[in-house]
Amino acid sequence: MTAIPLAAVIPDMQRIIGYETQRILADAGYRGQNAPQSHKFRVFTAGQKRRLTSAIKR
């Protein structure tokens, strides 16, 4: 099974929730994420230990 690219998911997700996201917690399969330049922000992956904000650690 292949992962759906973030470039296709992010705009739809933001349209549905009505909010522009600043960061995403995603499955480790999205580590090499290919989000469009207009949606470049921090993508945290499950199991990540380094460079986490205190809010994400919780």
PDBQT receptor file of N, H, CA, C and O in Angstrom, charges set to zero:
ATOM      1  N   MET A   1       0.844  -1.178   0.000  1.00  0.00    +0.000 N 
ATOM      2  CA  MET A   1       0.000   0.000   0.000  1.00  0.00    +0.000 C 
ATOM      3  C   MET A   1       0.887   1.238   0.000  1.00  0.00    +0.000 C 
ATOM      4  O   MET A   1       1.831   1.324   0.785  1.00  0.00    +0.000 OA
ATOM      5  N   THR A   2       0.596   2.183  -0.861  1.00  0.00    +0.000 N 
ATOM      6  H   THR A   2      -0.170   2.113  -1.499  1.00  0.00    +0.000 HD
ATOM      7  CA  THR A   2       1.385   3.405  -0.933  1.00  0.00    +0.000 C 
ATOM      8  C   THR A   2       0.690   4.523  -0.174  1.00  0.00    +0.000 C 
ATOM      9  O   THR A   2      -0.536   4.568  -0.079  1.00  0.00    +0.000 OA
ATOM     10  N   ALA A   3       1.494   5.410   0.354  1.00  0.00    +0.000 N 
ATOM     11  H   ALA A   3       2.490   5.373   0.277  1.00  0.00    +0.000 HD
ATOM     12  CA  ALA A   3       0.956   6.541   1.111  1.00  0.00    +0.000 C 
ATOM     13  C   ALA A   3       0.460   7.618   0.150  1.00  0.00    +0.000 C 
ATOM     14  O   ALA A   3       1.053   7.840  -0.905  1.00  0.00    +0.000 OA
ATOM     15  N   ILE A   4      -0.606   8.266   0.516  1.00  0.00    +0.000 N 
ATOM     16  H   ILE A   4      -1.088   8.085   1.373  1.00  0.00    +0.000 HD
ATOM     17  CA  ILE A   4      -1.124   9.387  -0.270  1.00  0.00    +0.000 C 
ATOM     18  C   ILE A   4      -0.215  10.580  -0.003  1.00  0.00    +0.000 C 
ATOM     19  O   ILE A   4       0.052  10.890   1.158  1.00  0.00    +0.000 OA
ATOM     20  N   PRO A   5       0.267  11.261  -1.045  1.00  0.00    +0.000 N 
ATOM     21  CA  PRO A   5       1.179  12.386  -0.834  1.00  0.00    +0.000 C 
ATOM     22  C   PRO A   5       0.533  13.503  -0.017  1.00  0.00    +0.000 C 
ATOM     23  O   PRO A   5      -0.653  13.801  -0.162  1.00  0.00    +0.000 OA
ATOM     24  N   LEU A   6       1.332  14.101   0.829  1.00  0.00    +0.000 N 
ATOM     25  H   LEU A   6       2.295  13.859   0.947  1.00  0.00    +0.000 HD
ATOM     26  CA  LEU A   6       0.828  15.209   1.639  1.00  0.00    +0.000 C 
ATOM     27  C   LEU A   6       0.384  16.384   0.780  1.00  0.00    +0.000 C 
ATOM     28  O   LEU A   6      -0.479  17.162   1.184  1.00  0.00    +0.000 OA
ATOM     29  N   ALA A   7       0.970  16.513  -0.398  1.00  0.00    +0.000 N 
ATOM     30  H   ALA A   7       1.671  15.881  -0.726  1.00  0.00    +0.000 HD
ATOM     31  CA  ALA A   7       0.582  17.605  -1.290  1.00  0.00    +0.000 C 
ATOM     32  C   ALA A   7      -0.890  17.526  -1.659  1.00  0.00    +0.000 C 
ATOM     33  O   ALA A   7      -1.518  18.555  -1.908  1.00  0.00    +0.000 OA
ATOM     34  N   ALA A   8      -1.447  16.331  -1.699  1.00  0.00    +0.000 N 
ATOM     35  H   ALA A   8      -0.937  15.495  -1.496  1.00  0.00    +0.000 HD
ATOM     36  CA  ALA A   8      -2.863  16.154  -2.024  1.00  0.00    +0.000 C 
ATOM     37  C   ALA A   8      -3.745  16.234  -0.785  1.00  0.00    +0.000 C 
ATOM     38  O   ALA A   8      -4.903  16.642  -0.872  1.00  0.00    +0.000 OA
ATOM     39  N   VAL A   9      -3.211  15.851   0.351  1.00  0.00    +0.000 N 
ATOM     40  H   VAL A   9      -2.271  15.519   0.422  1.00  0.00    +0.000 HD
ATOM     41  CA  VAL A   9      -4.009  15.742   1.571  1.00  0.00    +0.000 C 
ATOM     42  C   VAL A   9      -4.153  17.072   2.307  1.00  0.00    +0.000 C 
ATOM     43  O   VAL A   9      -5.242  17.399   2.779  1.00  0.00    +0.000 OA
ATOM     44  N   ILE A  10      -3.083  17.833   2.408  1.00  0.00    +0.000 N 
ATOM     45  H   ILE A  10      -2.198  17.567   2.025  1.00  0.00    +0.000 HD
ATOM     46  CA  ILE A  10      -3.072  19.041   3.234  1.00  0.00    +0.000 C 
ATOM     47  C   ILE A  10      -4.129  20.068   2.814  1.00  0.00    +0.000 C 
ATOM     48  O   ILE A  10      -4.886  20.525   3.670  1.00  0.00    +0.000 OA
ATOM     49  N   PRO A  11      -4.214  20.450   1.536  1.00  0.00    +0.000 N 
ATOM     50  CA  PRO A  11      -5.243  21.443   1.171  1.00  0.00    +0.000 C 
ATOM     51  C   PRO A  11      -6.665  20.960   1.457  1.00  0.00    +0.000 C 
ATOM     52  O   PRO A  11      -7.500  21.738   1.918  1.00  0.00    +0.000 OA
ATOM     53  N   ASP A  12      -6.944  19.691   1.189  1.00  0.00    +0.000 N 
ATOM     54  H   ASP A  12      -6.265  19.059   0.815  1.00  0.00    +0.000 HD
ATOM     55  CA  ASP A  12      -8.281  19.155   1.471  1.00  0.00    +0.000 C 
ATOM     56  C   ASP A  12      -8.574  19.152   2.963  1.00  0.00    +0.000 C 
ATOM     57  O   ASP A  12      -9.677  19.494   3.389  1.00  0.00    +0.000 OA
ATOM     58  N   MET A  13      -7.584  18.767   3.750  1.00  0.00    +0.000 N 
ATOM     59  H   MET A  13      -6.688  18.489   3.404  1.00  0.00    +0.000 HD
ATOM     60  CA  MET A  13      -7.760  18.721   5.201  1.00  0.00    +0.000 C 
ATOM     61  C   MET A  13      -8.044  20.123   5.752  1.00  0.00    +0.000 C 
ATOM     62  O   MET A  13      -8.932  20.295   6.588  1.00  0.00    +0.000 OA
ATOM     63  N   GLN A  14      -7.300  21.107   5.289  1.00  0.00    +0.000 N 
ATOM     64  H   GLN A  14      -6.579  20.967   4.610  1.00  0.00    +0.000 HD
ATOM     65  CA  GLN A  14      -7.501  22.472   5.763  1.00  0.00    +0.000 C 
ATOM     66  C   GLN A  14      -8.855  23.017   5.333  1.00  0.00    +0.000 C 
ATOM     67  O   GLN A  14      -9.481  23.766   6.083  1.00  0.00    +0.000 OA
ATOM     68  N   ARG A  15      -9.315  22.658   4.152  1.00  0.00    +0.000 N 
ATOM     69  H   ARG A  15      -8.807  22.050   3.543  1.00  0.00    +0.000 HD
ATOM     70  CA  ARG A  15     -10.628  23.104   3.682  1.00  0.00    +0.000 C 
ATOM     71  C   ARG A  15     -11.731  22.495   4.544  1.00  0.00    +0.000 C 
ATOM     72  O   ARG A  15     -12.704  23.172   4.877  1.00  0.00    +0.000 OA
ATOM     73  N   ILE A  16     -11.584  21.222   4.908  1.00  0.00    +0.000 N 
ATOM     74  H   ILE A  16     -10.794  20.672   4.638  1.00  0.00    +0.000 HD
ATOM     75  CA  ILE A  16     -12.606  20.538   5.702  1.00  0.00    +0.000 C 
ATOM     76  C   ILE A  16     -12.695  21.111   7.111  1.00  0.00    +0.000 C 
ATOM     77  O   ILE A  16     -13.789  21.371   7.611  1.00  0.00    +0.000 OA
ATOM     78  N   ILE A  17     -11.529  21.309   7.761  1.00  0.00    +0.000 N 
ATOM     79  H   ILE A  17     -10.640  21.098   7.355  1.00  0.00    +0.000 HD
ATOM     80  CA  ILE A  17     -11.555  21.778   9.146  1.00  0.00    +0.000 C 
ATOM     81  C   ILE A  17     -11.691  23.294   9.252  1.00  0.00    +0.000 C 
ATOM     82  O   ILE A  17     -12.022  23.818  10.315  1.00  0.00    +0.000 OA
ATOM     83  N   GLY A  18     -11.431  24.005   8.137  1.00  0.00    +0.000 N 
ATOM     84  H   GLY A  18     -11.162  23.579   7.274  1.00  0.00    +0.000 HD
ATOM     85  CA  GLY A  18     -11.576  25.458   8.144  1.00  0.00    +0.000 C 
ATOM     86  C   GLY A  18     -10.489  26.168   8.925  1.00  0.00    +0.000 C 
ATOM     87  O   GLY A  18     -10.721  27.251   9.463  1.00  0.00    +0.000 OA
ATOM     88  N   TYR A  19      -9.319  25.581   8.996  1.00  0.00    +0.000 N 
ATOM     89  H   TYR A  19      -9.131  24.701   8.559  1.00  0.00    +0.000 HD
ATOM     90  CA  TYR A  19      -8.220  26.148   9.768  1.00  0.00    +0.000 C 
ATOM     91  C   TYR A  19      -6.916  25.835   9.054  1.00  0.00    +0.000 C 
ATOM     92  O   TYR A  19      -6.736  24.722   8.561  1.00  0.00    +0.000 OA
ATOM     93  N   GLU A  20      -6.001  26.800   8.989  1.00  0.00    +0.000 N 
ATOM     94  H   GLU A  20      -6.147  27.705   9.390  1.00  0.00    +0.000 HD
ATOM     95  CA  GLU A  20      -4.704  26.572   8.367  1.00  0.00    +0.000 C 
ATOM     96  C   GLU A  20      -3.763  25.956   9.396  1.00  0.00    +0.000 C 
ATOM     97  O   GLU A  20      -3.457  26.579  10.413  1.00  0.00    +0.000 OA
ATOM     98  N   THR A  21      -3.312  24.757   9.139  1.00  0.00    +0.000 N 
ATOM     99  H   THR A  21      -3.560  24.250   8.313  1.00  0.00    +0.000 HD
ATOM    100  CA  THR A  21      -2.466  24.039  10.094  1.00  0.00    +0.000 C 
ATOM    101  C   THR A  21      -1.053  24.598  10.111  1.00  0.00    +0.000 C 
ATOM    102  O   THR A  21      -0.565  25.116   9.107  1.00  0.00    +0.000 OA
ATOM    103  N   GLN A  22      -0.399  24.487  11.270  1.00  0.00    +0.000 N 
ATOM    104  H   GLN A  22      -0.796  24.066  12.086  1.00  0.00    +0.000 HD
ATOM    105  CA  GLN A  22       0.973  24.939  11.424  1.00  0.00    +0.000 C 
ATOM    106  C   GLN A  22       1.928  23.774  11.601  1.00  0.00    +0.000 C 
ATOM    107  O   GLN A  22       3.121  23.893  11.322  1.00  0.00    +0.000 OA
ATOM    108  N   ARG A  23       1.407  22.654  12.062  1.00  0.00    +0.000 N 
ATOM    109  H   ARG A  23       0.438  22.558  12.289  1.00  0.00    +0.000 HD
ATOM    110  CA  ARG A  23       2.227  21.453  12.215  1.00  0.00    +0.000 C 
ATOM    111  C   ARG A  23       1.316  20.231  12.173  1.00  0.00    +0.000 C 
ATOM    112  O   ARG A  23       0.122  20.316  12.457  1.00  0.00    +0.000 OA
ATOM    113  N   ILE A  24       1.902  19.101  11.816  1.00  0.00    +0.000 N 
ATOM    114  H   ILE A  24       2.872  19.032  11.586  1.00  0.00    +0.000 HD
ATOM    115  CA  ILE A  24       1.143  17.859  11.666  1.00  0.00    +0.000 C 
ATOM    116  C   ILE A  24       1.893  16.737  12.365  1.00  0.00    +0.000 C 
ATOM    117  O   ILE A  24       3.121  16.676  12.320  1.00  0.00    +0.000 OA
ATOM    118  N   LEU A  25       1.152  15.857  13.005  1.00  0.00    +0.000 N 
ATOM    119  H   LEU A  25       0.154  15.906  13.041  1.00  0.00    +0.000 HD
ATOM    120  CA  LEU A  25       1.710  14.623  13.545  1.00  0.00    +0.000 C 
ATOM    121  C   LEU A  25       1.265  13.519  12.610  1.00  0.00    +0.000 C 
ATOM    122  O   LEU A  25       0.072  13.232  12.511  1.00  0.00    +0.000 OA
ATOM    123  N   ALA A  26       2.214  12.893  11.919  1.00  0.00    +0.000 N 
ATOM    124  H   ALA A  26       3.183  13.127  12.000  1.00  0.00    +0.000 HD
ATOM    125  CA  ALA A  26       1.888  11.909  10.888  1.00  0.00    +0.000 C 
ATOM    126  C   ALA A  26       2.578  10.582  11.169  1.00  0.00    +0.000 C 
ATOM    127  O   ALA A  26       3.449  10.484  12.034  1.00  0.00    +0.000 OA
ATOM    128  N   ASP A  27       2.177   9.583  10.434  1.00  0.00    +0.000 N 
ATOM    129  H   ASP A  27       1.469   9.662   9.731  1.00  0.00    +0.000 HD
ATOM    130  CA  ASP A  27       2.803   8.275  10.492  1.00  0.00    +0.000 C 
ATOM    131  C   ASP A  27       4.236   8.390   9.971  1.00  0.00    +0.000 C 
ATOM    132  O   ASP A  27       4.536   9.297   9.193  1.00  0.00    +0.000 OA
ATOM    133  N   ALA A  28       5.116   7.492  10.383  1.00  0.00    +0.000 N 
ATOM    134  H   ALA A  28       4.872   6.756  11.015  1.00  0.00    +0.000 HD
ATOM    135  CA  ALA A  28       6.519   7.545   9.984  1.00  0.00    +0.000 C 
ATOM    136  C   ALA A  28       6.698   7.410   8.472  1.00  0.00    +0.000 C 
ATOM    137  O   ALA A  28       7.751   7.776   7.950  1.00  0.00    +0.000 OA
ATOM    138  N   GLY A  29       5.713   6.902   7.768  1.00  0.00    +0.000 N 
ATOM    139  H   GLY A  29       4.858   6.604   8.192  1.00  0.00    +0.000 HD
ATOM    140  CA  GLY A  29       5.794   6.788   6.317  1.00  0.00    +0.000 C 
ATOM    141  C   GLY A  29       5.853   8.132   5.612  1.00  0.00    +0.000 C 
ATOM    142  O   GLY A  29       6.239   8.197   4.445  1.00  0.00    +0.000 OA
ATOM    143  N   TYR A  30       5.481   9.199   6.293  1.00  0.00    +0.000 N 
ATOM    144  H   TYR A  30       5.167   9.146   7.241  1.00  0.00    +0.000 HD
ATOM    145  CA  TYR A  30       5.508  10.540   5.711  1.00  0.00    +0.000 C 
ATOM    146  C   TYR A  30       6.804  11.277   6.033  1.00  0.00    +0.000 C 
ATOM    147  O   TYR A  30       6.865  12.498   5.885  1.00  0.00    +0.000 OA
ATOM    148  N   ARG A  31       7.827  10.570   6.463  1.00  0.00    +0.000 N 
ATOM    149  H   ARG A  31       7.777   9.579   6.583  1.00  0.00    +0.000 HD
ATOM    150  CA  ARG A  31       9.086  11.205   6.846  1.00  0.00    +0.000 C 
ATOM    151  C   ARG A  31       9.659  12.049   5.713  1.00  0.00    +0.000 C 
ATOM    152  O   ARG A  31      10.113  13.167   5.957  1.00  0.00    +0.000 OA
ATOM    153  N   GLY A  32       9.650  11.552   4.499  1.00  0.00    +0.000 N 
ATOM    154  H   GLY A  32       9.280  10.645   4.300  1.00  0.00    +0.000 HD
ATOM    155  CA  GLY A  32      10.145  12.310   3.349  1.00  0.00    +0.000 C 
ATOM    156  C   GLY A  32       9.017  13.056   2.685  1.00  0.00    +0.000 C 
ATOM    157  O   GLY A  32       8.839  12.958   1.470  1.00  0.00    +0.000 OA
ATOM    158  N   GLN A  33       8.257  13.794   3.451  1.00  0.00    +0.000 N 
ATOM    159  H   GLN A  33       8.401  13.874   4.437  1.00  0.00    +0.000 HD
ATOM    160  CA  GLN A  33       7.029  14.422   2.970  1.00  0.00    +0.000 C 
ATOM    161  C   GLN A  33       7.289  15.376   1.810  1.00  0.00    +0.000 C 
ATOM    162  O   GLN A  33       8.332  16.025   1.731  1.00  0.00    +0.000 OA
ATOM    163  N   ASN A  34       6.327  15.438   0.933  1.00  0.00    +0.000 N 
ATOM    164  H   ASN A  34       5.480  14.911   0.997  1.00  0.00    +0.000 HD
ATOM    165  CA  ASN A  34       6.451  16.255  -0.273  1.00  0.00    +0.000 C 
ATOM    166  C   ASN A  34       5.357  17.312  -0.335  1.00  0.00    +0.000 C 
ATOM    167  O   ASN A  34       4.673  17.447  -1.350  1.00  0.00    +0.000 OA
ATOM    168  N   ALA A  35       5.196  18.041   0.726  1.00  0.00    +0.000 N 
ATOM    169  H   ALA A  35       5.751  17.931   1.550  1.00  0.00    +0.000 HD
ATOM    170  CA  ALA A  35       4.164  19.078   0.770  1.00  0.00    +0.000 C 
ATOM    171  C   ALA A  35       4.535  20.207  -0.188  1.00  0.00    +0.000 C 
ATOM    172  O   ALA A  35       5.718  20.490  -0.379  1.00  0.00    +0.000 OA
ATOM    173  N   PRO A  36       3.543  20.850  -0.790  1.00  0.00    +0.000 N 
ATOM    174  CA  PRO A  36       3.841  21.973  -1.681  1.00  0.00    +0.000 C 
ATOM    175  C   PRO A  36       4.463  23.132  -0.900  1.00  0.00    +0.000 C 
ATOM    176  O   PRO A  36       4.294  23.228   0.316  1.00  0.00    +0.000 OA
ATOM    177  N   GLN A  37       5.182  24.009  -1.603  1.00  0.00    +0.000 N 
ATOM    178  H   GLN A  37       5.319  23.931  -2.590  1.00  0.00    +0.000 HD
ATOM    179  CA  GLN A  37       5.873  25.128  -0.949  1.00  0.00    +0.000 C 
ATOM    180  C   GLN A  37       4.923  26.012  -0.154  1.00  0.00    +0.000 C 
ATOM    181  O   GLN A  37       5.318  26.574   0.867  1.00  0.00    +0.000 OA
ATOM    182  N   SER A  38       3.689  26.145  -0.599  1.00  0.00    +0.000 N 
ATOM    183  H   SER A  38       3.369  25.688  -1.429  1.00  0.00    +0.000 HD
ATOM    184  CA  SER A  38       2.739  26.985   0.126  1.00  0.00    +0.000 C 
ATOM    185  C   SER A  38       2.300  26.348   1.441  1.00  0.00    +0.000 C 
ATOM    186  O   SER A  38       1.685  27.016   2.272  1.00  0.00    +0.000 OA
ATOM    187  N   HIS A  39       2.604  25.080   1.640  1.00  0.00    +0.000 N 
ATOM    188  H   HIS A  39       3.103  24.537   0.965  1.00  0.00    +0.000 HD
ATOM    189  CA  HIS A  39       2.206  24.368   2.850  1.00  0.00    +0.000 C 
ATOM    190  C   HIS A  39       3.413  23.794   3.589  1.00  0.00    +0.000 C 
ATOM    191  O   HIS A  39       3.284  22.779   4.273  1.00  0.00    +0.000 OA
ATOM    192  N   LYS A  40       4.576  24.421   3.466  1.00  0.00    +0.000 N 
ATOM    193  H   LYS A  40       4.680  25.246   2.910  1.00  0.00    +0.000 HD
ATOM    194  CA  LYS A  40       5.759  23.923   4.165  1.00  0.00    +0.000 C 
ATOM    195  C   LYS A  40       5.665  24.290   5.635  1.00  0.00    +0.000 C 
ATOM    196  O   LYS A  40       5.632  25.470   5.983  1.00  0.00    +0.000 OA
ATOM    197  N   PHE A  41       5.624  23.311   6.475  1.00  0.00    +0.000 N 
ATOM    198  H   PHE A  41       5.650  22.352   6.192  1.00  0.00    +0.000 HD
ATOM    199  CA  PHE A  41       5.624  23.508   7.911  1.00  0.00    +0.000 C 
ATOM    200  C   PHE A  41       6.175  22.254   8.537  1.00  0.00    +0.000 C 
ATOM    201  O   PHE A  41       6.534  21.316   7.824  1.00  0.00    +0.000 OA
ATOM    202  N   ARG A  42       6.249  22.212   9.813  1.00  0.00    +0.000 N 
ATOM    203  H   ARG A  42       5.957  22.974  10.392  1.00  0.00    +0.000 HD
ATOM    204  CA  ARG A  42       6.872  21.110  10.526  1.00  0.00    +0.000 C 
ATOM    205  C   ARG A  42       5.961  19.895  10.537  1.00  0.00    +0.000 C 
ATOM    206  O   ARG A  42       4.804  19.980  10.949  1.00  0.00    +0.000 OA
ATOM    207  N   VAL A  43       6.493  18.754  10.079  1.00  0.00    +0.000 N 
ATOM    208  H   VAL A  43       7.432  18.685   9.744  1.00  0.00    +0.000 HD
ATOM    209  CA  VAL A  43       5.768  17.486  10.126  1.00  0.00    +0.000 C 
ATOM    210  C   VAL A  43       6.478  16.598  11.134  1.00  0.00    +0.000 C 
ATOM    211  O   VAL A  43       7.633  16.223  10.932  1.00  0.00    +0.000 OA
ATOM    212  N   PHE A  44       5.794  16.263  12.212  1.00  0.00    +0.000 N 
ATOM    213  H   PHE A  44       4.855  16.567  12.376  1.00  0.00    +0.000 HD
ATOM    214  CA  PHE A  44       6.334  15.371  13.227  1.00  0.00    +0.000 C 
ATOM    215  C   PHE A  44       5.854  13.964  12.916  1.00  0.00    +0.000 C 
ATOM    216  O   PHE A  44       4.704  13.771  12.524  1.00  0.00    +0.000 OA
ATOM    217  N   THR A  45       6.733  12.976  13.088  1.00  0.00    +0.000 N 
ATOM    218  H   THR A  45       7.667  13.133  13.407  1.00  0.00    +0.000 HD
ATOM    219  CA  THR A  45       6.348  11.598  12.805  1.00  0.00    +0.000 C 
ATOM    220  C   THR A  45       6.210  10.809  14.093  1.00  0.00    +0.000 C 
ATOM    221  O   THR A  45       6.841  11.130  15.100  1.00  0.00    +0.000 OA
ATOM    222  N   ALA A  46       5.388   9.783  14.057  1.00  0.00    +0.000 N 
ATOM    223  H   ALA A  46       4.875   9.522  13.239  1.00  0.00    +0.000 HD
ATOM    224  CA  ALA A  46       5.175   8.925  15.219  1.00  0.00    +0.000 C 
ATOM    225  C   ALA A  46       6.495   8.275  15.616  1.00  0.00    +0.000 C 
ATOM    226  O   ALA A  46       7.231   7.789  14.757  1.00  0.00    +0.000 OA
ATOM    227  N   GLY A  47       6.794   8.263  16.891  1.00  0.00    +0.000 N 
ATOM    228  H   GLY A  47       6.196   8.657  17.589  1.00  0.00    +0.000 HD
ATOM    229  CA  GLY A  47       8.026   7.662  17.391  1.00  0.00    +0.000 C 
ATOM    230  C   GLY A  47       9.228   8.584  17.339  1.00  0.00    +0.000 C 
ATOM    231  O   GLY A  47      10.325   8.176  17.721  1.00  0.00    +0.000 OA
ATOM    232  N   GLN A  48       9.059   9.798  16.885  1.00  0.00    +0.000 N 
ATOM    233  H   GLN A  48       8.168  10.129  16.574  1.00  0.00    +0.000 HD
ATOM    234  CA  GLN A  48      10.160  10.749  16.798  1.00  0.00    +0.000 C 
ATOM    235  C   GLN A  48      10.586  11.157  18.198  1.00  0.00    +0.000 C 
ATOM    236  O   GLN A  48       9.738  11.409  19.054  1.00  0.00    +0.000 OA
ATOM    237  N   LYS A  49      11.884  11.224  18.442  1.00  0.00    +0.000 N 
ATOM    238  H   LYS A  49      12.573  11.019  17.747  1.00  0.00    +0.000 HD
ATOM    239  CA  LYS A  49      12.402  11.567  19.766  1.00  0.00    +0.000 C 
ATOM    240  C   LYS A  49      13.085  12.930  19.802  1.00  0.00    +0.000 C 
ATOM    241  O   LYS A  49      13.062  13.608  20.828  1.00  0.00    +0.000 OA
ATOM    242  N   ARG A  50      13.687  13.330  18.700  1.00  0.00    +0.000 N 
ATOM    243  H   ARG A  50      13.706  12.779  17.865  1.00  0.00    +0.000 HD
ATOM    244  CA  ARG A  50      14.462  14.570  18.683  1.00  0.00    +0.000 C 
ATOM    245  C   ARG A  50      13.682  15.722  18.077  1.00  0.00    +0.000 C 
ATOM    246  O   ARG A  50      12.772  15.528  17.272  1.00  0.00    +0.000 OA
ATOM    247  N   ARG A  51      14.063  16.930  18.486  1.00  0.00    +0.000 N 
ATOM    248  H   ARG A  51      14.802  17.087  19.140  1.00  0.00    +0.000 HD
ATOM    249  CA  ARG A  51      13.513  18.185  17.966  1.00  0.00    +0.000 C 
ATOM    250  C   ARG A  51      11.996  18.269  18.075  1.00  0.00    +0.000 C 
ATOM    251  O   ARG A  51      11.318  18.639  17.117  1.00  0.00    +0.000 OA
ATOM    252  N   LEU A  52      11.475  17.926  19.234  1.00  0.00    +0.000 N 
ATOM    253  H   LEU A  52      12.026  17.625  20.012  1.00  0.00    +0.000 HD
ATOM    254  CA  LEU A  52      10.041  18.023  19.486  1.00  0.00    +0.000 C 
ATOM    255  C   LEU A  52       9.745  19.238  20.350  1.00  0.00    +0.000 C 
ATOM    256  O   LEU A  52      10.541  19.592  21.220  1.00  0.00    +0.000 OA
ATOM    257  N   THR A  53       8.627  19.866  20.121  1.00  0.00    +0.000 N 
ATOM    258  H   THR A  53       7.980  19.578  19.414  1.00  0.00    +0.000 HD
ATOM    259  CA  THR A  53       8.203  20.952  20.995  1.00  0.00    +0.000 C 
ATOM    260  C   THR A  53       7.567  20.340  22.241  1.00  0.00    +0.000 C 
ATOM    261  O   THR A  53       7.196  19.166  22.239  1.00  0.00    +0.000 OA
ATOM    262  N   SER A  54       7.443  21.120  23.283  1.00  0.00    +0.000 N 
ATOM    263  H   SER A  54       7.744  22.073  23.285  1.00  0.00    +0.000 HD
ATOM    264  CA  SER A  54       6.856  20.590  24.515  1.00  0.00    +0.000 C 
ATOM    265  C   SER A  54       5.396  20.196  24.304  1.00  0.00    +0.000 C 
ATOM    266  O   SER A  54       4.919  19.246  24.924  1.00  0.00    +0.000 OA
ATOM    267  N   ALA A  55       4.684  20.911  23.441  1.00  0.00    +0.000 N 
ATOM    268  H   ALA A  55       5.072  21.683  22.937  1.00  0.00    +0.000 HD
ATOM    269  CA  ALA A  55       3.282  20.567  23.166  1.00  0.00    +0.000 C 
ATOM    270  C   ALA A  55       3.169  19.229  22.447  1.00  0.00    +0.000 C 
ATOM    271  O   ALA A  55       2.244  18.462  22.715  1.00  0.00    +0.000 OA
ATOM    272  N   ILE A  56       4.084  18.942  21.550  1.00  0.00    +0.000 N 
ATOM    273  H   ILE A  56       4.835  19.565  21.333  1.00  0.00    +0.000 HD
ATOM    274  CA  ILE A  56       4.052  17.676  20.815  1.00  0.00    +0.000 C 
ATOM    275  C   ILE A  56       4.470  16.520  21.724  1.00  0.00    +0.000 C 
ATOM    276  O   ILE A  56       3.957  15.410  21.577  1.00  0.00    +0.000 OA
ATOM    277  N   LYS A  57       5.388  16.759  22.654  1.00  0.00    +0.000 N 
ATOM    278  H   LYS A  57       5.804  17.660  22.773  1.00  0.00    +0.000 HD
ATOM    279  CA  LYS A  57       5.821  15.694  23.568  1.00  0.00    +0.000 C 
ATOM    280  C   LYS A  57       4.664  15.160  24.394  1.00  0.00    +0.000 C 
ATOM    281  O   LYS A  57       4.623  13.974  24.721  1.00  0.00    +0.000 OA
ATOM    282  N   ARG A  58       3.712  16.044  24.737  1.00  0.00    +0.000 N 
ATOM    283  H   ARG A  58       3.745  17.008  24.472  1.00  0.00    +0.000 HD
ATOM    284  CA  ARG A  58       2.562  15.607  25.523  1.00  0.00    +0.000 C 
ATOM    285  C   ARG A  58       1.726  14.737  24.667  1.00  0.00    +0.000 C 
ATOM    286  O   ARG A  58       0.691  14.243  25.113  1.00  0.00    +0.000 OA
TER     287      ARG A  58
